[in-house]
Amino acid sequence: MGEFAPAVGVVGLALVVGATLVLSGSVGRALAEWIRGWSKHDEQWMTMKAAKHGVVLGGEAERLLAAVDELKRRLTEAEERLDFAERLLAKERGADRLAPPR
């Protein structure tokens, strides 16, 4: 088993180097454009499905996305404040437990 280890290592290294060279060239750029196209395709599909049900997406969708982003920001801030309060409470309880009896 140990006699194949160097060969496996060389083959693995060759695969990594080869994939890096191929993906950093024109094939990688084409692949990136293809992946970027997925989101455009999804937006078109959602617009088509919404139109089928009589809903028009446009500025309203962007306004809602901005509102969701704002809510995410506010939730993150609230989570940070809660973590801070929990740390303060834990510190107080730890000091009470360690304090000598009076």
Secondary structure, DSSP 8 states (H G I E B T S, - for coil): -GGGHHHHHHHHHHHHHHHHHHHTSHHHHHHHHHHHHHHHHHHHHHHHHHHHTT---SHHHHHHHHHHHHHHHHHHHHHHHHHHHHHHHHHHHHHHHHS---
